[in-house]
């Protein structure tokens, strides 16, 4: 509101065309230049000359304002979270089984469709966030949480359906919790640990494995493939967690040792600065 009011005021303070006073014209031009330099209203696509000079203005001003967190990528992430209860209800109730145009679509196929749609939003939100430069703090927080909720809900539902062994689900979900905790500790220490190639393909492997196991509920011929994929998921979860812990420990151990060394030096310096009593 302040920046808009200033613009309006400046529009009304234009010197009259009949005014020939050089001082009033000079004062007006000075005030106009000053306000143009300091007024900065990104939400209204009004930018100060300082921001324009430093190049901090997006080339495409028609995009959503930087303060708007509910953009397309974040909407896709929230949509993925809404898919989770739908998937759980379909798997646990084993409904619906609908005949459409002479083709029967059972609950397993509905579950696979829901899971694939949720996985597609996982790819799409990251793609559009990078392409449209709409990476927000909300998206950074919600995206990994949505992924872990989706896969955890899927595996717990499959355990309830007696399609997956409980210990397999414990290893897979436990790995996600451990990595999330290590990532939070690393962030608190001021560094990030890049995901390995195996960790990046883990999500894709999990989606394929869960789809195969769900379809095996109505098509037993697919069950051997689902079992093989589950073992691959468990193996990749253990190996990727071990790789992540190695990278984490190497960085954290060095950081802790460095802080400990600095504290020792500080204590020695403080001890030397204390005056001795004669």
C-alpha positions in Angstrom: 0.0 0.0 0.0 2.8 2.4 0.8 4.5 2.0 -2.6 1.2 2.4 -4.4 0.4 5.5 -2.4 3.7 7.0 -3.2 3.2 6.4 -6.9 -0.2 8.0 -6.8 1.2 11.0 -4.8 3.9 11.5 -7.4 1.4 11.4 -10.1 -0.5 14.3 -8.4 2.6 16.3 -7.6 3.5 16.9 -11.3 4.2 20.6 -11.8 1.6 22.5 -13.6 2.3 23.1 -17.2 1.9 26.9 -16.6 4.6 26.8 -13.9 7.9 28.2 -15.0 9.6 28.1 -11.6 12.9 26.2 -12.2 13.3 25.5 -8.5 9.9 23.7 -8.3 10.6 21.7 -11.4 14.0 20.7 -10.0 12.5 19.7 -6.7 9.9 17.6 -8.4 12.4 15.8 -10.5 14.6 15.1 -7.5 11.7 13.7 -5.5 10.6 11.5 -8.4 14.0 10.1 -8.9 14.4 9.4 -5.1 11.1 7.6 -4.9 11.8 5.6 -8.1 15.0 4.5 -6.5 13.7 3.3 -3.2 10.2 2.0 -4.0 10.3 -1.7 -4.3 7.0 -3.6 -4.7 7.6 -7.1 -6.2 4.0 -8.2 -5.6 2.8 -5.4 -7.9 5.7 -5.8 -10.4 7.1 -2.4 -9.2 10.8 -2.6 -8.7 13.3 -0.1 -7.4 16.2 1.1 -9.5 18.5 -0.6 -7.0 16.9 -4.0 -7.6 16.9 -3.4 -11.4 20.6 -2.4 -11.2 21.6 -5.5 -9.3 19.6 -7.8 -11.6 17.4 -9.3 -9.0 14.2 -9.0 -11.1 12.9 -12.1 -12.9 12.9 -11.7 -16.7 9.3 -12.9 -16.8 7.3 -10.6 -14.5 4.1 -12.3 -15.4 5.0 -15.2 -13.1 3.6 -15.5 -9.6 5.1 -13.2 -7.0 7.9 -14.5 -4.9 5.9 -14.4 -1.7 3.2 -16.7 -3.1 3.9 -20.2 -1.7 0.9 -21.9 -3.3 2.3 -22.2 -6.8 2.0 -25.1 -9.2 4.9 -27.2 -7.8 3.6 -26.9 -4.3 0.0 -27.7 -5.4 1.3 -30.9 -7.0 3.0 -31.8 -3.8 -0.1 -31.3 -1.8 -2.1 -33.3 -4.4 0.3 -36.2 -3.8 -0.4 -36.0 -0.1 -4.2 -36.2 -0.8 -3.6 -39.3 -2.9 -2.3 -41.2 0.1 -5.6 -41.8 2.0 -7.3 -42.6 -1.3 -4.7 -45.3 -2.0 -5.0 -46.7 1.5 -8.8 -47.0 1.4 -8.7 -48.7 -2.0 -6.1 -51.2 -0.9 -7.6 -52.1 2.5 -11.2 -52.2 1.4 -10.4 -53.9 -1.9 -12.9 -51.6 -3.6 -14.0 -50.5 -6.1 -14.4 -53.2 -8.7 -16.2 -51.5 -11.6 -17.1 -52.7 -15.0 -16.6 -49.8 -17.5 -17.4 -50.3 -21.2 -17.3 -54.0 -20.8 -13.9 -53.9 -19.1 -13.7 -54.7 -15.4 -11.3 -52.5 -13.4 -10.6 -54.1 -10.1 -9.2 -52.5 -6.9 -5.6 -53.5 -7.8 -5.7 -51.7 -11.0 -7.2 -48.6 -9.3 -4.5 -48.8 -6.7 -1.8 -48.9 -9.4 -3.3 -45.9 -11.2 -3.5 -43.9 -8.0 0.1 -44.8 -7.2 1.4 -43.9 -10.6 -0.5 -40.6 -10.6 1.1 -39.7 -7.2 4.6 -40.7 -8.5 4.0 -38.5 -11.6 3.3 -35.5 -9.4 6.6 -36.3 -7.6 8.5 -35.8 -10.9 6.3 -32.9 -12.1 6.7 -30.7 -9.0 10.5 -30.9 -9.1 10.5 -30.3 -12.9 8.3 -27.2 -12.8 9.9 -25.8 -9.7 13.3 -25.8 -11.4 12.0 -24.7 -14.8 9.9 -21.8 -13.5 12.3 -20.9 -10.7 9.5 -21.5 -8.1 11.5 -23.3 -5.4 10.1 -22.3 -2.1 10.8 -23.3 1.5 7.4 -24.9 1.8 8.2 -27.1 -1.3 11.6 -28.1 0.1 9.9 -29.2 3.3 6.9 -30.9 1.9 8.4 -32.8 -1.0 10.5 -35.4 0.9 7.7 -35.7 3.5 5.1 -36.4 0.8 7.4 -39.1 -0.7 8.0 -40.8 2.6 4.3 -40.7 3.6 3.3 -42.1 0.2 5.7 -45.1 0.3 5.2 -45.8 4.0 1.4 -45.8 3.6 1.7 -48.1 0.6 4.0 -50.7 2.4 2.0 -50.7 5.6 -1.2 -51.3 3.6 0.5 -54.2 1.8 1.6 -55.7 5.1 -2.0 -55.5 6.3 -3.0 -57.3 3.1 -0.4 -60.0 3.8 1.4 -59.3 0.5 4.6 -58.0 2.0 6.5 -59.3 5.0 6.5 -57.0 8.0 10.3 -57.0 8.4 10.7 -55.8 4.8 8.5 -52.8 5.5 10.4 -52.1 8.7 13.7 -51.9 6.9 12.4 -49.8 4.1 10.5 -47.3 6.3 13.2 -47.3 8.9 15.8 -46.4 6.3 13.6 -43.4 5.3 13.4 -42.2 8.9 17.1 -42.7 9.6 18.1 -40.8 6.4 15.7 -38.0 7.2 17.2 -37.6 10.7 20.7 -37.6 9.4 19.7 -35.0 6.8 18.3 -32.7 9.5 21.5 -33.1 11.6 23.6 -32.3 8.6 21.5 -29.2 7.9 21.9 -28.0 11.5 25.7 -28.4 11.0 25.6 -26.2 8.0 26.1 -28.6 5.1 24.2 -30.9 2.8 24.9 -34.5 1.7 24.2 -35.2 -2.0 22.1 -38.2 -2.7 23.9 -41.1 -4.4 22.9 -42.6 -7.7 21.4 -45.6 -5.9 19.4 -43.3 -3.6 18.0 -41.4 -6.6 16.7 -44.6 -8.3 15.3 -45.9 -5.0 12.0 -44.1 -5.4 11.5 -45.4 -9.0 12.3 -49.0 -7.9 9.9 -48.7 -4.9 7.1 -47.5 -7.1 7.6 -50.4 -9.6 7.9 -52.9 -6.8 4.7 -51.7 -5.1 2.8 -51.7 -8.4 3.9 -55.3 -9.1 2.8 -56.5 -5.6 -0.5 -54.7 -5.8 -1.3 -56.3 -9.2 -0.2 -59.7 -7.8 -3.2 -59.5 -5.5 -5.5 -60.1 -8.5 -3.0 -61.6 -10.9 -0.9 -64.3 -9.1 1.3 -64.8 -12.2 3.0 -61.4 -11.4 3.8 -62.4 -7.8 7.3 -63.8 -8.5 8.3 -60.5 -10.2 7.0 -58.6 -7.2 9.0 -60.7 -4.7 12.2 -60.1 -6.8 11.6 -56.4 -6.9 10.9 -56.3 -3.2 14.3 -57.9 -2.4 15.9 -55.3 -4.7 14.2 -52.5 -2.8 15.3 -53.9 0.5 18.9 -54.3 -0.7 19.0 -50.8 -2.2 17.6 -49.4 1.0 20.3 -51.0 3.1 23.2 -50.1 0.7 22.0 -46.5 0.1 21.5 -45.9 3.9 25.1 -47.2 4.5 26.5 -44.9 1.8 24.6 -42.0 3.2 25.8 -42.7 6.7 29.4 -42.9 5.5 29.2 -39.5 3.8 27.4 -38.0 6.8 29.9 -39.4 9.3 32.9 -38.1 7.3 31.5 -34.6 7.2 30.1 -34.5 10.8 33.3 -36.0 12.3 35.4 -33.4 10.7 33.1 -30.6 11.8 33.0 -31.8 15.4 36.8 -32.2 15.5 37.3 -28.7 14.1 34.9 -27.2 16.7 36.7 -29.1 19.5 40.0 -27.8 18.3 38.7 -24.2 18.2 37.3 -24.5 21.7 40.7 -25.8 23.0 42.5 -22.9 21.4 39.9 -20.4 22.8 40.4 -21.9 26.3 44.2 -21.6 26.1 43.9 -18.0 24.9 41.5 -17.1 27.7 43.9 -18.7 30.2 46.8 -16.7 28.9 44.7 -13.5 29.1 43.9 -13.9 32.8 46.3 -11.7 34.8 48.3 -13.4 37.4 48.2 -12.0 41.1 51.7 -11.1 42.4 
